[in-house]
Amino acid sequence: MSARGAGILISGFVVVIFAVFHPGTCQTTTPSPAPVHRPCKTRTSCDDCLRNVTCLWCMTNGTCGDYPVSTVLPPSSVCKLSEARWGVCWVNFEALIIAMAVLGGTILISVVVCCCCCCCKKSYSRLDRDEERLARSREAARQRGEERRTDRKTRHEEIRKKYGLIPDSDHPYSKYENE
C-alpha cells in the first residue's frame, strides 16, 4: 500500500472515530434564533461553507457550491474527489469513501464469519448427536450379545449336566469318565 493510500485510510478512520466520539451540543431551553439561509456560493471559507450540509467545498479553486444531490458522489466536473470536502474540512471524499468501504467490508466479513461459525457449530453438534446415538446402539448390541452368550453358556452347562459331562458331579456316569 502506498503512503498516500495509508494516509487516506488513516484519515478515513479518524473521521469515523471523530464522528462517533464527538461530543454533541446540548439543547438549551431558550429557543435559538433561526439561522439565516445563505446560498452556498456566497460562502468564502471551508468552515463557513461546510456549516451548511447542502454545500460542498472544493480545495482546488477555493469555492463553495451546492452539493449535487442527483448523484451520490460529486462528478469530476464539479470537483475532484481528492479535493472535495463535505462535513469537515480536513477529510476529502476519497478518504471518506475508502474508509467507509473498509468499514463496510469488515462488517460484512464479520457477519459472514459469524454465520459460518454458527452453521459449523450446528453441524458439529449434529455430528456429536450422531456419534452419541451410534455409541448407544453399539452398547445396546454389545449387551444383547453378552446376554445371548450367557444364555448359550447356561444351556450348554445344562446339557453337560444332563449327560454327565461335567467333572466332579454326582451323576452316575461320571465315575467311569476318568478310567
C-alpha positions in Angstrom: 0.0 0.0 0.0 1.4 3.4 -0.9 2.0 6.1 1.7 -0.8 8.2 0.1 -3.3 5.3 0.4 -2.3 4.7 4.0 -2.7 8.4 4.8 -6.2 8.3 3.2 -7.1 5.2 5.1 -5.9 6.7 8.4 -7.7 9.9 7.8 -10.9 7.9 7.0 -10.7 6.1 10.3 -10.1 9.4 12.1 -13.3 10.7 10.6 -15.2 7.7 11.7 -13.8 7.9 15.2 -14.4 11.7 15.4 -18.0 11.2 14.3 -18.5 8.5 17.0 -16.8 10.2 19.9 -17.5 13.9 19.1 -19.5 15.4 22.0 -22.8 16.8 20.8 -24.2 20.2 21.8 -26.8 20.4 24.5 -30.1 22.0 23.7 -31.0 25.0 25.8 -34.5 25.8 27.0 -34.3 29.2 25.3 -35.0 29.0 21.6 -32.1 30.0 19.4 -32.6 32.4 16.6 -33.5 30.9 13.3 -30.4 30.7 11.1 -30.3 33.0 8.1 -30.2 30.9 4.9 -27.3 32.0 2.8 -26.7 30.3 -0.6 -23.5 28.2 -0.8 -21.9 30.4 -3.4 -21.7 33.4 -1.0 -19.5 31.5 1.5 -15.8 32.2 1.4 -14.1 29.8 3.7 -14.2 26.0 4.1 -15.5 26.1 7.7 -18.2 28.6 6.8 -19.2 26.6 3.7 -19.4 23.3 5.5 -21.7 24.6 8.2 -24.5 24.1 5.7 -24.8 20.4 4.9 -26.0 21.1 1.4 -22.7 22.8 0.5 -19.6 21.3 -0.9 -16.1 22.9 -0.7 -13.6 22.4 -3.5 -10.0 22.9 -2.4 -8.6 23.4 -6.0 -10.3 26.7 -6.7 -11.4 27.5 -3.1 -15.1 27.7 -4.0 -18.2 26.7 -2.2 -21.0 25.2 -4.2 -24.2 23.2 -3.9 -23.8 19.5 -3.3 -25.0 17.7 -6.5 -27.8 15.6 -4.9 -28.7 14.0 -8.2 -25.6 11.9 -8.0 -24.2 10.1 -4.9 -20.7 11.4 -5.4 -19.8 14.7 -6.9 -18.7 14.4 -10.5 -15.2 15.4 -11.5 -16.7 18.3 -13.4 -17.7 19.9 -10.1 -14.6 18.9 -8.2 -12.1 16.0 -8.0 -12.8 13.6 -5.2 -9.4 14.1 -3.6 -10.1 17.9 -3.4 -13.8 17.8 -2.4 -14.7 18.4 1.2 -18.1 17.8 2.8 -18.9 17.7 6.5 -15.4 18.6 7.7 -12.6 20.4 6.0 -9.8 18.0 6.9 -11.2 14.9 5.2 -11.6 14.5 1.5 -14.2 12.4 -0.3 -11.6 9.9 -1.5 -10.5 9.1 2.1 -14.1 9.0 3.2 -15.1 6.5 0.5 -12.1 4.3 1.2 -12.7 4.4 5.0 -16.4 3.6 4.6 -15.6 0.7 2.1 -13.1 -0.8 4.5 -15.5 -0.4 7.4 -18.4 -1.9 5.4 -16.2 -4.7 4.1 -15.0 -5.5 7.7 -18.6 -5.6 8.9 -19.7 -7.8 6.0 -16.8 -10.2 6.5 -17.6 -10.3 10.3 -21.2 -11.2 9.6 -20.3 -13.9 7.1 -17.7 -15.4 9.5 -20.3 -15.4 12.4 -22.9 -17.1 10.1 -20.4 -19.7 9.1 -19.3 -20.3 12.7 -23.0 -20.8 13.7 -23.6 -23.2 10.8 -20.5 -25.2 11.6 -21.4 -25.3 15.3 -24.8 -26.7 14.4 -23.3 -29.3 12.1 -20.7 -30.3 14.8 -23.5 -30.7 17.3 -25.4 -32.8 14.8 -22.3 -34.9 14.3 -21.9 -35.2 18.1 -25.5 -36.4 18.4 -25.0 -38.9 15.6 -21.8 -40.3 17.3 -23.6 -40.5 20.6 -26.6 -42.4 19.0 -24.1 -44.7 17.3 -22.3 -45.3 20.6 -25.6 -46.1 22.3 -26.6 -48.5 19.6 -23.2 -50.3 19.8 -23.5 -50.5 23.6 -27.0 -52.0 23.3 -25.8 -54.5 20.7 -22.9 -55.5 22.9 -25.2 -56.0 25.9 -27.6 -58.2 23.8 -24.6 -60.2 22.6 -23.5 -60.7 26.2 -27.0 -61.8 27.2 -27.1 -64.3 24.3 -23.6 -65.6 25.2 -24.7 -66.0 28.9 -27.9 -67.8 27.8 -25.9 -70.1 25.5 -23.4 -70.9 28.3 -26.3 -71.7 30.6 -27.9 -74.1 28.1 -24.6 -75.8 27.4 -24.0 -76.3 31.1 -27.4 -77.8 31.5 -26.8 -80.2 28.6 -23.4 -81.2 30.0 -25.0 -81.7 33.4 -27.8 -83.8 31.9 -25.4 -86.1 30.1 -22.8 -86.2 32.9 -20.1 -84.3 31.1 -19.3 -82.1 34.0 -16.4 -83.5 36.1 -16.9 -83.9 39.9 -20.6 -84.1 39.5 -23.0 -86.5 41.3 -24.1 -88.0 38.0 -23.9 -91.9 38.0 -21.8 -92.0 34.8 -19.1 -89.5 36.0 -17.2 -92.2 37.8 -16.5 -94.1 34.5 -15.2 -91.0 32.8 -11.6 -90.9 34.2 -10.8 -94.6 33.9 
